[in-house]
Amino acid sequence: MTNSLNIPDLLMASLAPLQPELPRMILESFAAQGYRQGILSTAQVRTLLGHDSRWETEDFLAQHEAWPGPSAAEMASGAQALRSVPLP
């Protein structure tokens, strides 16, 4: 599937220096944010960006500081662990 993004001409003028790299930058931003939000898996990011290996994808995600958020179960477990810590 192909999608297009409409950017007003006024903004494109200021983005002109990025023009050759702009589509890739947008795609990478989408992939990183999708991973952060738990919408995309590591495998899906790899496919989307055409990486040759899982490690290339892991490097990409690390460079973009894209870490998945904690699950509700992990948050509950962490809260329970904090409750069990004795106060001084």
C-alpha positions in Angstrom: 0.0 0.0 0.0 1.2 3.5 -0.8 0.2 6.5 1.3 1.0 10.1 0.6 1.5 13.0 3.0 0.4 16.5 2.1 2.8 19.2 3.3 1.9 22.8 2.5 4.2 24.4 -0.1 5.1 27.1 2.5 6.6 24.4 4.8 8.2 22.5 1.9 10.3 25.6 1.1 11.9 25.4 4.6 12.3 21.7 4.2 14.0 21.9 0.8 17.5 21.2 2.2 16.2 17.9 3.5 14.4 17.0 0.3 16.4 14.0 -0.8 16.2 12.4 2.7 12.7 13.7 3.8 10.7 10.6 2.8 13.1 8.3 4.7 13.2 10.6 7.7 9.4 10.5 7.9 9.3 6.8 7.5 11.9 6.3 10.2 10.0 8.7 12.6 6.8 6.7 11.9 8.6 3.4 12.6 10.2 4.6 15.8 7.0 6.1 17.2 5.0 3.1 16.2 7.4 0.9 18.1 7.4 3.2 21.2 3.6 3.0 21.3 3.5 -0.8 20.9 1.8 -0.6 17.5 4.8 -2.0 15.6 6.9 -5.0 16.6 10.6 -5.2 16.0 10.0 -7.5 13.1 7.5 -5.1 11.6 10.0 -2.2 12.0 12.6 -4.3 10.2 10.3 -5.1 7.3 9.1 -1.5 7.1 12.6 -0.1 6.9 14.1 -2.9 4.8 16.8 -3.8 7.3 18.9 -6.8 6.5 19.1 -8.1 10.1 17.4 -7.9 13.4 20.6 -6.3 14.8 20.3 -3.5 12.3 16.8 -2.8 13.5 17.9 -3.0 17.2 20.7 -0.5 16.4 18.1 1.8 14.7 15.7 1.6 17.6 18.6 2.3 20.1 19.7 5.3 18.1 16.2 6.7 18.1 15.8 5.9 21.8 12.7 3.9 20.9 11.9 1.6 23.8 8.6 0.0 24.3 6.7 1.3 27.3 6.0 -1.0 30.3 2.9 -3.1 30.1 0.1 -2.7 32.7 1.2 -5.9 34.3 4.8 -4.7 34.6 3.6 -1.4 36.2 1.4 -3.3 38.7 4.3 -5.6 39.6 6.6 -2.6 40.1 4.0 -0.8 42.2 3.6 -4.0 44.4 7.4 -4.3 44.8 7.6 -0.7 45.9 4.8 -1.2 48.5 6.8 -4.1 50.0 9.9 -2.1 50.6 10.3 -1.3 54.3 10.5 2.3 55.2 13.5 3.3 57.3 
